[in-house]
Amino acid sequence: MSDIFISYAREDRERILPLVRALEEAGWSVFWDRTIPISKTWQQVIGKEVDECRCMIVAWSSASVESEWVYEEAGEGKRRQILFPLIFDDTLPPLGFRSIQAGDLSKWDGKEKSTALKKLIQDLSEIIGEPPNHSETKQQAEEERQSTALEAKRKAEEVGRHKLEEAKREEETKKRLEVEAEAKQKEIKHKKAEAAKRSAEQVAHRTSEEARPKTKESLDPYSQTKSLLPHILVIAIACGAIVALAYWIPQQMSFGYEAFYEIDSWQIYSAQYYAVQFLLWLAFGSITAITISNRYEKKIHWGRVAVLSTGWGIIGLYCSSLYFDSSGDVLTYYNDVIQLSLLGVFPLGGLLTSAVLYWANRTLTLKDLAIVAGGWAIAVGPSFVSLEIIGTGIPGYIISGILAGLLASAVMFRRLDSITKAAI
């Protein structure tokens, strides 16, 4: 048995739902679901509730006044004198029910704390009495209020604690950044001081060297160059060998080209040619880098050696590929390919060598680097002159390479020696 039976039209279900919740929260049991379980009859479910409920609320609306079910249920509530009519819109109750005073919920917005709802609950309490668990409901509401207050207090404390922790972390981060910034500033000042000290030492060294009176030995050309001669010769001989091999090896490989041409193997031969050019100039770059490092550094810096050698290899490969194609007779144009590629290899290689020297010693000026790079660029001249005099072929390329290496390495080493004796 339910305390309250609500009779309504199915179209008003959504408007009835807030009323059901409010009555149940007040403590009354409410029957309002018209669903009849399987194997049950209308009389067993709804009819029983109509007969046993303590109060019947009928929701009059434009839909319910047309419902026979609502009309019949309201008639039973009127007969038992437990009818509590409510108006949900401007529709008048049907004849026979207008004499009974009805509660007006036509302007109720569904909020539980509205004045209309409070008046409704008060009127119901006067008719059917306080809800059976009214005191329990108040106690539960008080407990919920206290629980809500404690939860709000706990959340406020947690938020405050999080804010304190966040502020603490921000303060620690700020101090750490300040310490790091201070350490960085000290490091920058130290590096500047060290750089200034080295620069002053180099200036003092140059000044002392320039102020030193020249002796007879210092005027002797051989005495000035004898310590450089081994290094110059190493690069010169390596240059002559590489230039000659760059001509001779591809020529030997091309003897089988006519046979290969029949099976369209030009791509295979081209790949072999490029690989040979890359490896030969890579070897020359390695020899040059190791020779420079051996003269000016206490130990070989393999990182700079790798960069310089790889760079020479790429430059040699690129310059050789500019003039090498599948046109013409392979056996007749090697001289042109090698001579034209040398026009680019030595100038570009000189620029790369200057860049690596600046990497090793940042005190080098643009003038110093230009002289080093220029030495390699002008080395092409003696190389071509010797080829015109001696002629092309293995001896001609060896001599032209040696002359180019002698000139370029002599200019480079003499310029570096005149700058500083310090390790670079």
C-alpha positions, 0 to 999 in steps of 0.5 A, spaced: 500 500 500 502 506 498 501 513 501 499 517 495 496 514 488 498 519 482 493 519 477 495 522 470 495 522 463 501 519 459 502 525 456 504 528 462 509 523 465 515 528 464 511 534 468 509 529 474 516 526 475 519 532 479 512 532 483 514 524 484 521 525 487 519 531 491 513 527 495 518 521 496 524 525 498 518 528 503 518 521 506 511 518 503 511 512 498 508 514 491 505 509 486 505 512 479 508 507 475 502 504 470 506 499 468 502 492 469 507 486 470 506 480 466 501 475 469 498 481 473 491 484 471 489 491 472 485 490 478 491 486 481 496 492 481 493 499 479 486 497 482 489 495 489 493 501 489 487 505 488 483 501 493 488 502 499 492 508 498 491 514 503 491 519 498 489 520 491 492 526 487 489 527 480 493 531 475 488 535 471 491 537 464 488 538 457 490 531 456 488 528 463 481 531 462 480 526 456 482 520 459 477 515 461 482 512 466 484 518 470 476 520 470 475 513 473 480 513 478 479 520 480 471 518 481 474 512 486 478 517 490 472 522 490 468 516 493 473 515 498 473 522 500 481 522 499 481 526 492 487 531 492 486 535 485 492 539 482 491 543 476 497 543 471 495 548 466 489 553 464 484 547 463 478 546 468 477 540 472 471 536 468 464 536 471 463 533 477 470 535 480 470 542 480 466 543 487 473 540 490 478 545 491 484 544 487 492 546 488 495 550 482 501 548 480 500 551 473 506 555 474 511 551 478 517 550 474 519 543 477 524 546 483 523 542 489 524 549 494 519 553 490 513 556 494 508 552 490 511 545 492 512 547 500 504 549 500 502 542 497 507 538 502 504 542 508 496 541 505 498 534 504 501 533 511 494 536 514 490 531 510 494 525 511 498 527 516 506 527 517 510 522 513 511 516 517 519 517 516 519 524 517 523 525 523 528 520 520 528 524 513 530 530 517 535 526 521 538 524 514 537 531 511 541 533 517 546 528 517 547 529 509 548 537 511 553 535 516 557 530 511 556 536 506 559 541 510 565 536 512 566 534 505 566 542 503 571 543 509 576 537 507 576 540 499 577 547 502 583 544 506 586 540 500 585 546 495 589 550 500 594 545 501 595 544 494 596 551 493 601 551 498 605 546 495 604 549 488 607 556 491 612 552 494 614 548 488 614 555 484 619 558 489 623 552 489 623 553 481 624 560 481 630 559 486 633 553 482 633 558 475 636 564 479 642 559 481 642 556 474 642 563 471 647 566 476 652 559 474 651 561 467 653 568 468 659 566 472 661 561 466 660 566 461 664 571 465 670 566 466 670 564 458 670 571 456 676 572 461 679 566 458 678 568 451 681 575 453 687 572 456 689 567 451 688 573 446 692 578 450 697 572 450 697 571 443 698 579 441 704 579 446 707 573 443 706 576 436 709 583 439 715 579 442 716 575 435 716 582 431 720 586 436 725 580 436 731 582 432 733 578 426 739 573 426 743 570 421 739 564 422 732 567 421 734 570 414 736 563 412 730 560 408 732 553 409 732 554 416 725 557 416 722 551 412 726 545 414 721 544 420 715 544 415 718 541 409 716 534 411 709 536 412 709 539 406 712 533 402 707 528 405 701 532 402 704 534 396 706 526 395 699 524 397 696 529 392 700 527 386 698 520 388 691 521 388 690 525 382 694 520 378 690 514 381 684 518 380 686 518 372 689 511 372 684 506 376 677 508 372 681 507 365 683 500 367 676 499 369 674 501 363 677 496 358 671 491 359 666 497 358 665 495 350 663 488 353 659 491 358 655 496 354 652 490 350 648 488 356 647 495 358 652 496 364 653 503 364 650 504 371 654 499 374 660 502 371 658 509 373 657 507 380 664 504 380 667 510 378 664 514 383 666 510 389 673 510 386 673 518 386 670 518 393 674 513 396 681 516 393 679 524 395 677 521 402 684 518 403 687 525 401 683 529 406 685 524 411 692 524 410 691 532 410 687 532 416 692 528 420 698 531 417 695 538 420 693 535 426 700 532 427 704 539 427 699 543 431 696 538 436 698 534 442 694 529 440 690 527 433 683 530 434 679 524 430 672 528 429 676 533 425 679 528 421 673 525 420 669 531 418 675 534 413 676 527 410 669 526 408 668 533 406 674 532 401 671 525 399 664 528 397 667 534 394 671 529 389 665 525 388 661 531 386 666 535 382 668 528 378 660 527 377 659 534 373 663 532 367 662 524 367 656 522 363 655 516 358 656 520 352 662 519 347 668 514 348 670 513 355 677 511 353 678 518 350 675 523 355 678 521 361 683 527 361 678 532 360 674 529 366 680 529 371 682 536 369 675 539 369 674 536 376 681 539 379 678 546 377 673 545 383 676 540 387 682 544 390 678 551 391 672 547 394 677 543 398 681 549 400 674 552 403 673 546 407 680 546 410 679 553 412 672 552 415 675 546 419 681 550 421 677 555 424 673 550 428 680 548 431 682 555 432 677 561 433 682 566 433 683 565 426 681 571 422 678 572 415 684 574 412 688 568 415 682 563 412 682 567 405 690 566 405 689 558 406 683 557 401 686 562 396 693 557 396 689 551 394 685 555 389 691 558 386 694 551 386 690 549 380 695 554 376 701 550 376 698 543 376 695 545 369 701 549 366 705 542 368 700 538 364 701 543 358 709 542 358 709 534 360 703 532 357 697 528 360 698 521 362 701 518 369 707 522 370 704 528 368 698 527 373 703 525 378 708 531 377 701 536 376 699 533 383 705 534 387 706 541 384 699 543 386 700 540 393 707 543 394 704 550 393 697 549 397 700 546 403 706 551 403 702 557 403 697 554 409 703 552 413 707 558 413 701 562 414 699 558 420 706 558 423 706 565 422 700 566 427 701 562 433 705 556 435 700 554 440 696 548 439 689 549 435 
